[in-house]
Each structure stands twice: as C-alpha cells, then as structure tokens.
Amino acid sequence: MKLIERYILRRVGIMFLAVFCAAIGITWTVQVLQRINFLTSSGQSLATAIQFFSLFIPSVIPLVMPFALVIAITQTLSTMNQDSELVVINASGSPRTAVIRPVLLFAAMLAVISFLIANFVDPYARYNMRSMLANASADLINVVVQEGSFRKLSDNLYVQIAERKSDGSIGGMFIADSRDANTDLVYYALDGAIANNNGNDVLLMNNGEIQRRDVKTGSVSIIKFDQYAFDLSQFTDTGGDMVLYAKDRHLSYLINPDKNDPIFQTRPLQYRAELHKRLTNWLYPFVFAMIALVLAGDARSHREARVSASFSAISLSLIVYWAGYFVSDRAEKNLSYVPVMYLIPLGVIAVCLYALFSGRSLSLPTSWSDKIQDITEQLIARLRPLYERFAGKKNTSGGQS
C-alpha cells in the first residue's frame, strides 16, 4: 500500500473510531434507559445489571457501523478537498484508485466484522440475555422478600415486607391489590412465610386482616384472619424456560431450523426473513462506503459543491437503509420480498461502481441544490436575531451580576 493510501486509511480509521464510539455510547445509553426497570424493580446487583446491559452492545454494532463509516469517509474526504489535498493528489498523477482502494479495503474489513458479530456474537449475547431474564423471573420470590421496600409484582399489585427473619420467616407484610377495577384489596399480616404447595409458590400470612373497598360506593369491609394464603405462582416462571425467537438464533440454526420449534411452527416466514436479513445486512458498510466515495471522492470547487457532501451521502444512505429495512420487514409476511432484499444493496453497489470507474459523479440537480441552499440561508437569517437576542440577554445578565 502506497504512502498516500496509508495516509487516507489512517485518517478515515481515526474518524470512524471517534464517530463509532460516540454513537455506540449514545445508543447503548438509550437502550439502558428503556430497560432501567430491570435494575430498579428486579432487585439485581449492580454487577448483574452491568453484565445484562453490556449484552446489548453486539446488537447495536452492526446498526451503527455503516453510518459511522459513511460519516467518517465523507468528513475525511471533504476536509481533504477543502485543504486542496485531493487536488494535489490528482495533479501529481496518482490514479483515482489511490483514494478508492484504502476506503474500500477498510469498508470490506468492517463488512466482515459486521457479518461475524451479527451471526455469531449477537445470537450468543441474546441467548445469555434471555437466560438472565428467565432466571430473574424464576427467582422473583427471593427478590420480593426484601426488607423495607415496595415491589411491583404486576400492574396494580404491590408487596412490602417489613422484616425478613434469620429462620426464613417474614415479619410484617403489606399487599395492595387494585387489579379488579371494581374492588380495592389491602392485606395486612403480622408475620408469615414462603411455602410451596404442589409446586406453586404461596405467601402464607398469619394474624392479619383484609380490607375490601368497593370503588363505586366507597364502602369498606374488614375481614380478620388467622392464616391466609396468597398465590404467587402466577407471577413467576417456575420452570425458568427461555423463549428464543429468530433474532436469537445462530446462522446455522436459521439455515436448518428445528421442525419442532414452537416459534418456527407458528412463524416460519420470520425465520426465513431473518436468514436473508443476516445475509444482506453485512453488505451495508460496503454500500455506504461506495455512496460516500461517489459523492465526496472527487476534488470539487466550492462553487460546484453547493450542498455538503456529508449531508448528501448521509441522506442517501438513510434512504437506502430505510428501503432495506422496509423490505425485510415485509418479507416476514411475504417471501416474494426476499429477492428485493438482495437487489437493493447489490444494485446500489453496481450503480456506484459504474459512477466511480466511468468518471461520472453523482450529485443533486443544480436547481435542487440552489433551492436547498436558499432554504438554509433563509432559516439561518431567521434564527440569527433570536440567537443575538438570547446572547445579548445572557451578556447583560452576566454584566449585572
């Protein structure tokens, strides 16, 4: 590899890592916040929660990688164009492949990594995630019987334990049950214990009372008891069984699924669609690299490049990815969409290869480019007074203080 090719590869690689790490961090944080209930309501330790949330990362990598790559390539080549580096490379007699070759090699490497993660690492992570969820569900009783905190068993059903004694018994219990829209139930007990009755978990309450309130009339009746059994088995997965879906399976399983798999029996098209999705999604890093090269790989003057190459490349990449996602989603109900799943990435690659090696450049029509530029300038002109007013107020308040 020539010096200029190593230079371009190094710049693209550094930019890719910066964008990729930032995107992974943001996406992972969003996933954690969406599932924060696993940490707050399941009673798991911090180490278990971190292990659980880290299993989301492999599923995020193939999604983020193509977009991080197209941003890295367009930003690098646009910067090199503004600094006249691409002009110097062309003027020195270097072939166009001096820019194309390192970018495509890097994209091909990322495509292979994406394939390996999506088909081997991610299914393994998903399996472990399902296992942790099943174990947490099966161990719900031990989670519930914790001192001094309310635990949500289901919608409108809460349990609170005052004390857990050394012999395993429970001192002081409170249960609020509002699952019935017409009746509110409140259970109090001085002590109790967890028992197993024919394989079902039961909360035995001793020396307590039940307050029954009619929601419509507001009347309250109180029933005292010496012993009462509250069934908890409906809120636990006693077997700890895992349900594995098509996304949780390895590539070899998708190619030859078990005919006795209950999910496969009810949703066979979902397995076929997932298989073809695995065989096409890994191409998108290469597809997006081709788009970036076509839109930002040539030396252009500022007059020619009215619209940012990064904006054009990212917009086109989003359209292509959305089209692929739409078709793969439709393929779960109709296998006639499967050929289109291959046609989209391969078609884009073919068009980009033709544009690259025929010397053609793809860009928005001049009228569209001018229109977008005018809209952008008008928007900036409208927002500038607001910014100046805000900045003026901030400076004034700062001076007064």
C-alpha positions in Angstrom: 0.0 0.0 0.0 1.3 3.4 -1.0 2.1 6.2 1.4 -0.9 8.3 0.3 -3.2 5.3 0.7 -2.0 4.6 4.2 -2.5 8.3 5.0 -6.1 8.2 3.8 -6.7 4.9 5.6 -5.3 6.3 8.8 -7.5 9.4 8.7 -10.7 7.5 7.8 -9.9 5.0 10.6 -9.4 7.6 13.3 -12.5 9.5 12.3 -14.5 6.2 12.2 -13.4 5.2 15.7 -14.4 8.6 17.1 -17.9 8.6 15.5 -18.4 4.9 16.2 -17.6 5.1 19.9 -19.8 8.2 20.4 -22.7 6.5 18.5 -22.3 3.3 20.4 -22.3 5.2 23.7 -25.4 7.1 22.9 -27.3 4.1 21.5 -26.3 2.0 24.5 -27.4 4.7 26.9 -30.8 4.8 25.2 -31.2 1.0 25.4 -30.3 1.1 29.1 -32.8 3.9 29.9 -35.6 2.0 28.1 -34.9 -1.1 30.3 -33.9 0.6 33.6 -36.8 -1.3 35.3 -34.7 -4.4 35.2 -32.3 -2.7 37.6 -34.8 -0.8 39.7 -37.6 -3.4 40.1 -35.9 -6.8 39.8 -33.5 -6.3 42.8 -30.5 -7.4 40.8 -27.0 -6.4 41.8 -25.1 -3.6 40.0 -22.6 -6.2 38.5 -25.5 -8.3 37.2 -27.2 -5.2 35.7 -24.0 -4.0 34.0 -23.5 -7.5 32.6 -27.1 -7.6 31.3 -26.8 -4.1 29.7 -23.5 -4.9 28.1 -25.2 -7.7 26.2 -27.0 -5.1 24.1 -23.7 -3.8 22.6 -23.3 -6.6 19.9 -26.8 -5.9 18.6 -26.0 -2.2 18.3 -22.7 -2.6 16.5 -24.0 -3.8 13.0 -26.6 -1.0 13.1 -24.2 1.8 14.0 -21.2 0.7 11.9 -22.4 1.6 8.4 -23.5 5.1 9.5 -20.3 5.8 11.4 -18.3 4.7 8.3 -20.2 7.0 5.8 -19.7 10.0 8.2 -16.0 9.2 8.6 -15.4 8.9 4.9 -17.3 12.0 3.8 -15.9 14.1 6.6 -12.3 13.0 5.8 -12.6 13.5 2.0 -14.5 16.8 2.4 -11.8 18.1 4.7 -9.1 16.9 2.3 -11.0 18.6 -0.6 -11.2 21.9 1.4 -7.5 21.7 2.1 -6.8 21.1 -1.6 -5.2 17.7 -0.8 -7.4 15.9 -3.3 -6.4 18.5 -6.0 -2.7 17.8 -5.2 -3.2 14.1 -5.4 -4.9 14.4 -8.8 -2.3 16.9 -10.1 0.6 14.6 -9.0 -0.7 12.0 -11.5 -1.9 9.5 -8.8 -4.8 7.3 -10.2 -8.3 7.6 -8.8 -7.8 4.2 -7.1 -5.3 5.9 -4.6 -8.4 7.3 -2.9 -10.8 4.5 -3.6 -8.6 1.5 -2.7 -7.9 2.2 1.1 -11.5 3.2 1.7 -12.9 0.0 0.1 -10.4 -2.2 1.9 -11.5 -0.6 5.2 -15.2 -1.0 4.3 -14.7 -4.6 3.3 -13.0 -5.3 6.7 -15.9 -3.7 8.5 -18.4 -5.7 6.5 -16.7 -9.0 7.5 -16.7 -7.9 11.2 -20.4 -6.9 10.9 -21.2 -10.4 9.4 -19.3 -12.2 12.3 -20.9 -10.1 15.0 -24.5 -10.3 13.6 -24.4 -14.1 13.0 -22.3 -15.4 15.9 -21.6 -12.8 18.7 -25.0 -11.2 18.8 -27.0 -14.5 19.0 -24.7 -15.6 21.8 -25.3 -12.3 23.7 -29.1 -12.6 23.1 -29.1 -16.1 24.4 -27.4 -15.0 27.6 -29.8 -12.1 27.9 -32.8 -14.4 27.7 -31.2 -16.7 30.2 -30.7 -13.9 32.7 -34.3 -12.7 32.2 -35.6 -16.2 32.8 -33.5 -16.7 35.9 -34.7 -13.3 37.2 -38.3 -14.3 36.7 -37.9 -17.7 38.3 -36.1 -16.0 41.3 -38.9 -13.4 41.7 -39.9 -14.7 45.2 -36.4 -14.1 46.6 -36.4 -10.7 45.1 -39.8 -9.8 46.5 -39.0 -10.7 50.1 -36.6 -7.8 50.8 -37.0 -5.6 53.8 -38.4 -2.1 53.8 -39.2 -1.7 50.1 -42.3 -1.9 47.9 -42.1 -4.4 45.0 -44.3 -4.4 42.0 -45.5 -7.9 41.1 -47.8 -6.8 38.2 -49.9 -3.9 37.2 -51.7 -2.5 40.3 -50.3 -5.2 42.6 -47.6 -4.3 45.2 -45.9 -6.1 48.1 -44.0 -4.7 51.0 -42.0 -6.7 53.6 -41.2 -5.2 56.9 -38.6 -7.7 58.2 -37.0 -11.0 57.0 -36.0 -13.1 59.9 -33.0 -15.3 60.2 -35.1 -18.5 60.1 -36.6 -17.5 56.7 -39.9 -16.3 58.1 -41.3 -12.9 57.4 -42.4 -10.3 59.9 -44.9 -7.6 58.9 -46.4 -7.8 55.4 -48.5 -5.4 53.3 -50.1 -6.2 49.9 -52.1 -3.6 47.8 -54.2 -5.2 45.1 -56.1 -3.0 42.7 -56.2 -5.3 39.7 -60.0 -5.5 39.9 -61.5 -2.2 38.6 -64.4 -2.5 41.0 -62.7 -3.6 44.2 -59.5 -2.5 46.0 -58.0 -5.0 48.4 -55.4 -4.3 51.1 -53.8 -7.2 53.1 -52.0 -6.8 56.4 -50.3 -9.5 58.4 -48.1 -9.6 61.5 -45.9 -12.5 60.2 -45.8 -15.2 57.6 -43.6 -17.3 55.4 -43.0 -18.5 51.8 -44.3 -22.0 51.2 -44.6 -24.4 48.3 -47.9 -26.1 47.7 -47.8 -28.7 44.9 -45.1 -26.8 43.0 -46.8 -23.5 43.4 -45.3 -20.6 45.5 -47.6 -19.3 48.2 -47.2 -16.4 50.6 -48.7 -17.6 53.9 -49.9 -14.7 56.1 -50.7 -15.1 59.8 -52.7 -12.9 62.2 -53.9 -10.2 59.8 -56.8 -8.6 58.1 -58.2 -7.9 54.6 -59.7 -4.5 53.8 -62.1 -4.7 50.9 -63.2 -1.4 49.4 -66.0 -1.0 46.8 -64.7 1.5 44.2 -68.2 2.7 43.2 -69.8 3.1 46.6 -66.7 3.7 48.7 -67.9 1.2 51.4 -65.2 -0.7 53.2 -65.5 -4.1 54.8 -62.8 -5.7 57.0 -62.1 -9.4 57.3 -59.8 -10.7 60.1 -57.9 -14.0 59.6 -55.6 -16.3 61.5 -54.0 -17.6 58.3 -54.4 -16.7 54.7 -52.6 -18.0 51.6 -51.8 -15.6 48.7 -50.9 -17.4 45.5 -47.7 -16.0 43.9 -47.0 -18.7 41.3 -48.8 -16.7 38.6 -46.2 -14.0 38.8 -43.2 -16.4 38.5 -41.8 -18.6 35.8 -41.3 -21.7 37.9 -39.5 -23.6 35.1 -37.3 -20.7 34.1 -37.9 -21.6 30.5 -36.5 -19.4 27.8 -38.3 -18.4 24.6 -35.9 -18.0 21.8 -37.0 -16.1 18.6 -35.5 -15.9 15.2 -33.2 -13.0 16.1 -31.8 -15.1 19.0 -30.7 -17.9 16.7 -27.3 -18.6 15.1 -26.9 -18.6 11.3 -26.6 -22.4 11.2 -30.0 -22.8 13.0 -31.7 -20.4 10.7 -30.5 -22.4 7.7 -31.8 -25.6 9.1 -34.3 -24.8 11.9 -35.7 -27.5 14.2 -39.1 -28.5 12.9 -40.4 -29.0 16.4 -39.5 -25.4 17.4 -42.9 -23.9 18.6 -41.9 -20.4 17.4 -40.8 -21.8 14.0 -44.1 -23.7 13.7 -46.2 -20.6 14.3 -43.9 -18.1 12.4 -41.9 -19.9 9.7 -41.6 -16.9 7.5 -40.0 -14.9 10.3 -37.1 -17.4 10.3 -36.6 -17.2 6.5 -36.8 -13.4 6.6 -34.2 -13.3 9.4 -31.9 -15.6 7.5 -31.9 -13.4 4.4 -31.6 -10.3 6.5 -28.4 -11.7 8.1 -27.1 -12.5 4.6 -27.7 -8.9 3.3 -27.2 -6.5 6.2 -23.5 -7.1 6.4 -23.2 -5.6 2.9 -24.3 -2.1 4.1 -20.9 -0.9 5.3 -19.6 -1.6 1.8 -22.7 0.0 0.2 -22.4 3.2 2.3 -18.6 3.4 1.6 -19.4 3.4 -2.1 -22.0 6.1 -1.7 -19.5 8.2 0.2 -16.8 7.8 -2.4 -19.2 8.7 -5.3 -20.4 11.9 -3.5 -17.2 13.0 -1.8 -14.3 11.3 -3.6 -13.6 13.9 -6.3 -11.9 17.2 -6.0 -14.6 19.9 -6.4 -14.5 23.6 -6.1 -16.7 25.4 -3.6 -18.9 26.6 -6.5 -19.6 23.1 -7.6 -20.3 21.7 -4.1 -23.3 23.8 -3.1 -24.7 21.1 -0.8 -22.5 19.4 1.7 -21.2 16.0 0.6 -21.7 14.7 4.1 -25.4 15.8 4.0 -26.0 14.2 0.6 -24.2 11.0 1.5 -25.9 10.5 4.9 -29.3 11.4 3.4 -28.9 8.9 0.5 -27.6 6.2 3.0 -30.6 6.7 5.2 -32.9 6.2 2.2 -31.2 3.1 1.1 -31.1 1.6 4.7 -34.8 2.5 5.2 -35.7 0.8 1.9 -33.8 -2.3 3.0 -35.5 -2.3 6.5 -38.9 -1.8 4.9 -38.4 -4.8 2.5 -37.0 -7.1 5.2 -40.0 -6.3 7.5 -42.4 -7.1 4.6 -40.5 -10.3 4.0 -41.7 -11.7 7.3 -45.2 -11.9 5.9 -44.4 -12.4 2.2 -41.3 -14.2 0.9 -41.7 -12.5 -2.5 -39.8 -9.6 -1.0 -36.7 -11.6 -0.4 -35.1 -11.0 -3.8 -35.6 -7.3 -3.3 -33.5 -7.6 -0.1 -30.5 -8.6 -2.2 -31.4 -6.3 -5.1 -31.2 -3.1 -3.0 -27.6 -3.3 -1.7 -26.2 -5.0 -4.8 -28.0 -2.6 -7.1 -26.5 0.4 -5.2 -23.0 -1.1 -5.4 -23.4 -1.7 -9.1 -24.5 1.9 -9.8 -21.7 3.3 -7.6 -19.1 1.1 -9.3 -20.3 2.4 -12.7 -20.1 6.0 -11.5 -16.6 5.6 -10.0 -14.9 3.8 -12.8 -16.7 5.7 -15.6 -15.6 9.1 -14.2 -19.1 10.2 -13.6 -20.2 12.0 -10.4 -23.5 11.8 -8.7 -24.9 14.9 -7.2 -28.2 16.7 -6.8 -29.5 18.7 -9.7 -28.4 22.3 -9.7 -32.0 23.6 -9.2 -32.4 21.3 -6.1 -29.0 22.3 -4.8 -29.8 26.0 -5.1 -33.2 25.5 -3.5 -31.7 23.7 -0.5 -29.1 26.4 -0.2 -31.7 29.2 -0.3 -33.8 27.5 2.3 -30.8 27.0 4.6 -29.8 30.7 4.2 -33.3 31.8 5.0 -33.5 29.6 8.0 -30.2 30.9 9.3 -31.3 34.5 8.7 -34.5 34.0 10.7 -32.7 32.3 13.6 -29.9 34.8 13.8 -32.0 37.6 15.5 -33.2 35.1 18.1 -29.6 34.0 18.8 -28.4 37.6 19.0 -31.3 38.5 21.4 -30.5 35.5 23.6 -26.8 36.2 23.6 -27.4 39.8 24.4 -29.7 39.0 27.4 -27.1 36.5 28.6 -24.3 39.1 28.4 -26.4 41.7 30.1 -27.3 39.4 33.0 -23.7 38.4 33.3 -22.6 42.0 33.4 -25.2 42.9 36.0 -24.1 40.1 38.3 
